[in-house]
Amino acid sequence: MDTVAHNTIQDRPQANPVDLKALKSRQQMAWVSGDYALIGTTLQIVGENLCEALDLHAGQKVLDVAAGNGNASLAAARRWCDVTSTDYVPALLARGRERAVADRFDITFREADAEQLPFEDGAFDVVVSTFGVMFTPDQERAASELMRVCRRGGKIGLANWTPDGFIGQVFKTIGKHLPPPAGARSPALWGTRARLDELFDPRAATLAASVRSFNFRYTSAQHWLDIFRSYYGPVLKTFAALPAPAQDALANDLIALIGRFNRANDGSMVVPSEYLEIVITRN
């Protein structure tokens, strides 16, 4: 979820490896700022589609990792699964809990780091993450944890932004104005089949990746920018780290990027953003 710490695509770390602990701390501070839940809730359809792709069955034990405000958690609960929703930002868990109460679903909410999940090996039938685990600093460790807590024969479902899609290009645009630490891997690598194979083979019996698209719908390009600049912590932090002239330059570049993707012709914004929907069967 962090576009401050990981915003350009690098296939391999630099000679001097990044301080992952410091990077994680920066990420957490970014997500605490703003109000990601306002944006996250608009992505609900992605969680619903992922749960259908996973063919969830009632009674299955489902873990949502880096759950944010609980989109996939709620989608699994609607299918009568036994759901545990985790994130390392307590405020986001609180927003997910509010939604669960409103919908009268009994979901377990627990603070947890995606790189060190507090669960036994093979504790869950299904492990999911929508635009969440892809932002972890230590990608290998996070992938290993997903596999560890999933039982043999169980499934892992992910939704990850791709490098060439709209959000992938937002990462790239931000990276031009505020470069990431040397050695940091881009989260958009999780949106490539090659990187997924690196992270999950040979423990995956099968790995299916399908290209999907989510439409960002806002009243205008400026409306999108105002919302993300005010409520999406990483973007908020990026603008705050730049002097005024550089803030204006970043804003102009983001508006121009929206213009390249926008398919609306009535002054509003309808921007398709490509992502990969991934279903892994654990061997």
C-alpha positions in Angstrom: 0.0 0.0 0.0 2.9 2.4 0.4 3.8 4.5 -2.6 6.3 6.6 -0.7 8.7 3.8 0.2 8.3 1.7 -3.1 7.6 3.8 -6.1 9.9 2.8 -8.9 10.4 -0.7 -10.4 13.7 -2.3 -9.7 14.2 -6.0 -10.5 17.1 -6.4 -8.1 18.3 -4.7 -4.9 21.2 -2.3 -5.2 24.7 -3.1 -3.8 23.8 -1.5 -0.5 20.6 -3.2 0.7 17.8 -1.1 2.1 17.2 -0.9 5.8 13.9 -2.9 5.8 13.1 -2.0 9.5 13.4 1.7 8.8 11.4 1.4 5.6 8.6 -0.5 7.4 8.5 2.2 10.0 8.1 4.9 7.3 5.4 2.8 5.6 3.4 2.4 8.9 3.6 6.2 9.5 2.3 6.8 6.0 -0.7 4.5 6.5 -1.5 6.0 9.9 -1.8 9.5 8.3 -4.7 10.4 6.1 -7.7 8.0 6.0 -7.1 5.2 3.6 -10.5 3.6 4.5 -12.2 6.4 2.5 -10.4 5.2 -0.6 -10.2 1.5 0.3 -14.0 1.1 0.5 -14.4 2.1 -3.2 -12.3 -1.0 -4.1 -14.9 -3.5 -2.6 -15.7 -5.1 -5.9 -12.1 -6.4 -6.1 -12.5 -8.4 -2.9 -15.8 -9.8 -4.1 -14.4 -10.9 -7.4 -11.3 -12.5 -5.8 -13.5 -14.5 -3.4 -15.5 -15.8 -6.4 -12.2 -16.7 -8.2 -11.2 -18.6 -5.1 -14.6 -20.5 -5.1 -14.9 -20.0 -1.4 -17.1 -22.5 0.5 -19.1 -21.7 3.7 -17.2 -22.7 6.8 -13.7 -22.3 5.4 -11.1 -20.6 7.6 -10.0 -17.4 5.7 -7.2 -15.1 6.6 -7.1 -11.6 5.1 -3.5 -10.2 5.3 -2.8 -6.4 5.1 -6.6 -6.2 5.0 -6.9 -2.4 5.3 -10.5 -1.6 6.1 -11.6 -5.1 5.3 -12.8 -5.4 1.7 -11.8 -9.1 1.2 -12.7 -9.9 4.8 -16.3 -8.7 4.3 -16.5 -10.5 1.0 -15.4 -13.8 2.6 -17.8 -13.2 5.5 -20.7 -12.8 3.0 -19.9 -16.3 1.9 -20.2 -17.5 5.5 -16.5 -18.2 6.0 -14.7 -18.1 9.3 -12.8 -14.9 8.7 -9.7 -13.4 10.5 -8.8 -9.9 9.3 -5.3 -8.5 10.0 -3.3 -5.3 9.4 -0.5 -3.5 11.2 -2.5 -0.3 11.4 -5.0 -0.4 14.3 -7.1 2.5 12.9 -7.8 0.5 9.7 -8.8 -2.5 11.6 -11.2 -0.3 13.6 -12.8 0.8 10.4 -13.1 -2.8 9.2 -14.7 -3.7 12.5 -17.2 -0.9 12.1 -18.2 -2.2 8.7 -18.5 -5.8 10.0 -20.8 -4.6 12.9 -22.9 -2.6 10.5 -23.4 -5.7 8.3 -23.8 -8.0 11.3 -20.9 -10.2 10.5 -18.8 -12.0 13.1 -15.2 -11.3 11.9 -12.1 -11.6 14.1 -9.8 -8.5 13.8 -6.2 -8.8 14.9 -3.2 -6.5 14.6 -0.5 -8.4 12.7 2.6 -7.7 10.5 2.4 -9.5 7.1 6.0 -10.4 7.4 5.5 -12.1 10.8 2.0 -13.5 11.1 1.1 -14.7 14.6 -0.5 -18.0 13.5 0.4 -21.7 13.4 1.6 -23.4 10.2 -1.3 -24.4 8.0 -3.9 -22.7 10.2 -6.1 -21.4 7.3 -7.8 -23.0 4.3 -7.5 -19.7 2.3 -5.3 -16.7 2.6 -6.1 -13.5 0.8 -4.8 -10.0 0.2 -6.1 -7.2 -2.0 -3.6 -4.5 -2.8 -2.0 -5.1 0.6 0.8 -7.6 1.0 2.3 -6.4 -2.2 3.6 -3.3 -0.3 5.7 -5.2 2.3 9.4 -4.2 2.3 10.6 -7.8 2.5 8.8 -9.4 -0.3 10.3 -12.9 0.1 9.5 -13.1 3.7 5.9 -11.9 3.2 5.3 -14.5 0.5 6.8 -17.2 2.7 4.4 -16.3 5.5 1.4 -16.5 3.2 2.4 -20.0 2.3 3.3 -21.0 5.8 -0.1 -20.2 7.3 -2.0 -21.8 4.4 -2.7 -25.5 4.8 -1.5 -28.0 2.2 -4.0 -28.1 -0.6 -5.4 -24.7 0.5 -5.5 -21.5 -1.7 -3.9 -18.1 -1.7 -5.7 -15.3 -3.5 -4.1 -12.0 -4.3 -5.0 -8.8 -6.2 -1.9 -6.8 -7.2 -1.5 -3.6 -9.3 0.6 -4.1 -12.4 3.5 -1.9 -13.4 1.9 -0.8 -16.7 -1.6 -0.1 -15.3 -2.7 3.3 -13.9 -1.7 2.8 -10.3 1.6 1.3 -11.4 2.2 4.5 -13.4 1.2 6.5 -10.4 4.0 4.8 -8.5 6.4 5.6 -11.3 5.3 9.2 -11.5 5.8 9.7 -7.8 9.2 8.0 -8.0 10.4 10.7 -10.4 9.6 13.4 -7.8 10.6 11.5 -4.6 12.9 8.5 -5.4 12.7 5.5 -3.1 15.6 4.3 -1.0 18.3 2.5 -2.9 17.6 -1.2 -3.0 13.9 -1.0 -2.4 11.8 -3.2 -4.6 8.7 -1.8 -6.3 5.4 -3.2 -5.1 4.3 -3.4 -8.7 6.6 -6.3 -9.2 3.9 -8.4 -7.4 1.8 -7.6 -10.5 4.1 -9.5 -12.8 4.0 -13.3 -13.4 7.8 -13.5 -13.4 8.1 -12.1 -9.8 5.2 -14.2 -8.6 6.9 -17.4 -9.9 10.1 -16.3 -8.0 8.2 -15.7 -4.8 5.9 -18.8 -4.7 7.7 -21.6 -6.6 8.3 -24.4 -5.8 5.7 -24.5 -3.0 2.8 -23.7 -5.3 1.1 -26.7 -6.9 -0.6 -24.3 -9.3 -0.5 -20.6 -9.9 -3.1 -18.9 -12.1 -2.8 -15.2 -12.9 -5.6 -13.3 -14.8 -5.5 -9.6 -15.9 -8.4 -7.6 -14.4 -9.3 -4.0 -14.4 -10.7 -1.7 -11.7 -12.3 1.6 -12.7 -11.5 4.6 -10.6 -14.6 6.8 -10.9 -14.4 10.4 -9.6 -16.2 13.6 -10.5 -13.0 14.9 -12.2 -9.2 14.4 -12.3 -8.9 17.2 -9.8 -11.3 15.4 -7.5 -9.2 12.2 -7.6 -6.1 14.2 -6.8 -7.8 16.1 -3.9 -9.0 12.8 -2.4 -5.7 11.0 -2.7 -3.7 14.0 -1.6 -5.9 14.4 1.5 -6.7 10.9 2.5 -4.2 8.4 0.9 -1.4 8.5 3.4 1.5 7.7 1.1 0.5 10.4 -1.4 -0.2 12.8 1.4 3.3 12.1 2.8 4.9 12.5 -0.6 3.4 16.0 -1.1 4.3 17.0 2.4 8.0 16.0 1.8 8.2 18.3 -1.3 8.6 22.1 -1.4 5.8 24.0 -2.9 7.1 24.3 -6.5 7.8 20.5 -6.6 4.3 19.8 -5.2 2.8 21.7 -8.1 5.0 19.8 -10.5 3.9 16.5 -9.1 0.2 17.5 -9.1 0.5 18.5 -12.8 2.1 15.2 -13.7 -0.6 13.2 -11.9 -3.3 15.2 -13.6 -1.6 14.6 -17.0 -1.3 10.9 -16.2 -5.1 10.7 -15.5 -5.7 12.5 -18.8 -3.8 9.7 -20.7 -5.9 7.0 -19.0 -9.3 8.7 -18.7 -12.0 7.2 -20.9 -14.7 9.7 -19.8 -15.6 12.5 -22.2 -18.0 14.4 -20.0 -15.5 16.1 -17.6 -15.7 13.3 -15.1 -13.0 10.6 -14.5 -13.3 7.0 -15.4 -9.8 5.5 -15.3 -9.3 1.7 -15.7 -6.4 0.4 -13.6 -5.0 -2.9 -14.5 -4.3 -5.5 -11.8 -3.5 -9.2 -11.6 -5.9 -11.6 -9.9 -3.9 -14.5 -8.6 -5.0 -17.9 -7.3 -2.3 -20.2 -5.9 -2.9 -23.7 -4.7 -0.4 -24.8 -2.1 1.3 -28.1 -2.5 
